[in-house]
């Protein structure tokens, strides 16, 4: 069993975030996105929870997707844009099961995200708003 992973000063020290090992998030419908996985479905099972620090580069866009389970987003730096508006550091968004949104950032941002279950692209889920 692995020990706890501890990341300190995420809200007060940009160098802490910059020094993390970021990977390109190579998933369909996600452009300009980097990820630092905390845990994922490889650890929790195919339909299990996952958590990550996510970094949107300036101009990043993520297609509309649907949440089968809860999703929590906590903005650490920059500005995240979604259907509900523009969100700066310290913003917490709680997305209930069945909800969906498209995301992006004009200037770039970093946030913590916790997925209760893997999300589905709206086009795959048959959501009529997928093109929105």
N, C-alpha and C positions, 0 to 999 in steps of 0.2 A: 504494500500500500504506500502510495506517495504521501509526503508531508504537505502541509498547507503551503500555498503560494501566497506570498504577501507582497503587495505593491503599495508603497507609502507615498504620500504627498502628491497624489494624482491631480488634485485641484490647484496646488500651489507651485508646482515645479514642472514647467514644460520639458526640461531636459530628461526627467524621469520617463515621460511618454516617448520622447524622441529616441531614447536609448533601447526601447523594447525591440525585440525581433519581429518586425512587421512582414506579413506575407501578402502577396497580391490575392485578393478574394476572387478566385476564378469561378464564379457562378454565373449562369445566364441572367441577363437583366440587371447586372451590377457593373457600372463603368466607373473607374477612378476610385476604387475601394481597396483599402488595405485592412488586414485583420491580425489581431494577436489573440489567439484562442486561449481561453482559460480552461474550458472543458467543452466537449462536443459529443455528438452521437457515437463516435468511436469509443467513448468512455461510458455512455449511458444507454446505448441501444438505438436502433434505427428510428424510433419515434420518441426518443427521450429528449430531455432538456439540454440546452447548451448555453454558454455564456462567453462573451468576448469583449475585448476593446476593439472598436472599429474606428478607422480613420478615413474620412472622405477627403480626397484631394480637391482643390478648387475646381468647381464645375462638375463634380461627381453627381451621378444620377442613378437611382435604383427604381426599377419598374414597380408598378403597383403590385402588392402582394397581400395575401390573406393570412391571418393568424388563426390556426386551428386551436391554439392554446393562448394563454396570456403572453404578452411581450412587454418587457420593461426597458425603457431607454432613459439613461441619465447623461445629459450633455456635460462634458468636462471642459471643453474649450471650443471656440469658434461658434458658428451659427448653423444649426440644422434646420432645414426647411421641409415641411410636410403639409398635408391637407389642412392642418389646424393652424398653420402660420409659421413664424420664424421663432426659433428657440435658442437662447444663449446658455452659457455656463450656469449650472445649478438647476436646470429644468429637468423635471422627471415626467415622463409620459408613460401612462399605464394603458396598454391596448388590450381590450378584452377579447376573448375567443369570438371568432366570426368577423372581427373588424379587419380593415385593410387600409393601406395608404401607399403612396409613392413618396420617396425621400430624395433629398439632394442637398447640396451646399454650394453656394456661389463662391465663398471665400475659403472653404475647407473647415472641417470640424473633427473632433474626436469625442466618442461617447462610449459608455458602457451599455451593453445590451444583454438581456437575459431572455432566452426563448424557452417557453414551457414545452413547446413542440416545434419541429421544423416548419417553416413557413412555406407557402406555395405561391408561385406567380399567379396573379389574378387570371391571366389568359388560360393557364392550365386548369384553374378551378372553375372556369366558366363564368367569371364575373363580367357582367356587361360593361362595367366601368374600366376594364383593363386598358383601354386605349386612352383613358383620361390622364 
